[in-house]
Structure formats: C-alpha cells, structure tokens
Amino acid sequence: MPESELYTRNLRDLLEHIAAPSPAPGAGAVAGIVTAMAAALIASAARRSADWPEARGVSAQAQALRGRLELLTAANEKAYLEALALLGNTSTGDGRDQAIGQALEKAAELPLAIAEAAYDVALLGAETAEHAVPGGAQDAAAASVLAESAARAAAGLVAVNLVSSAGDDRVVHAQRLAAAATVAAKRAVAATASPV
C-alpha cells in the first residue's frame, strides 16, 4: 500500500487492510495512527476550553504533533516494507548484510521517533486533562492513555529491530519514553478522577 493511502482510505477500508494477512500495515503504523488520533482528540478538547488561557497554544501543539505523526507513520510504513523486502531476498552478495543492517536501523529509528511523539502527546494530554472543560478533560485523559499504549508498542518495535544490539542507547531511550508516557497517562486519569 503506498504511504499516502494510510491517511486517504476511509476508516473501514483501513481497518480491513490492517486485518488482512499481510505484515503491513503493522504495529508501527497502527501506533502512529492511534497517536495522531489522540493528538487530534487533545486539540478538540483544548478548542472546547475557551476559558483556559493556554488552550489555543495547546491545540496548535496537538495539531503540529498530529502532522508530525502522519509523516512518521507513512515513513515508518515505507521503511518497514523495505526492510521486509531485503530480509525476504535470499540472494547473496557484497553489501547485502550491510543493506539489511541499514534497513533495520532505519526501521528502528522511525518507531523511536513515533515513541517520542507519543510521549509528547501523552504529556500534552495530561496537561489538557488538568485544565480542559468537563468532557474535554476526559477526552484528553483518554488520548493520553492511547498515546501511552502507542509509546509502549513503538518502544517494543525499537527493541525488536535492534535485537542484535542489546543495551543499545535507542532501546533504553525508547523504554524510558514509554515509562514516562505511563506517568503522564496516570496523571491525566487522576486529573479527571478528582472533582472540578
């Protein structure tokens, strides 16, 4: 599926494509899409909170993160398909191992970038949950939890793609991002549990 089709298909078609017996779109694309949706939900919650002085800025941040995630998701999908093609190529020759290594590196860098953006979305969701109007606060908290899950999924993909590099700084960074996203999501949920 060409990269642009991730965001041009209708939702039912996209879900059918994800459910198909093909490896792509895979977990990286789904993590990116879910996080982009979470960012959009935060933008909506902030826009509904006219009395919150930072609402416009938060909404703009959320929209910027959404745009970044759309680009990262498409790039991740392309890199994943390229890595699969190289891994499936049984020919031998000079440079094959190097090409596979480079493809796997790229296939790890993009989920790491998605994990970073997911952490940012989880954190922005927590801030929004603390200040948004009722209803918007709950949406922001849900968005934070969705982003946390996506950060964990993306961090797992970084570790899988760098399996031969145990202790790689990128794996450690991704795990820290996921843990920090969990803290943000808990903060968001706690903000909606207390009376306003």
URSUL-V960184 format. One record per run of one state. SS is the DSSP state (@ for helix, = for strand, . for the rest). FROM is the first residue (numbers start at 1). TO is the last residue. If there is no record, write none. Layout:
BEGIN
SS;FROM;TO / SS;FROM;TO
END
This chain:
BEGIN
.;1;4 / @;5;8 / .;9;10 / @;11;19 / .;20;26 / @;27;47 / .;48;54 / @;55;88 / .;89;95 / @;96;131 / .;132;135 / @;136;161 / .;162;168 / @;169;193 / .;194;196
END
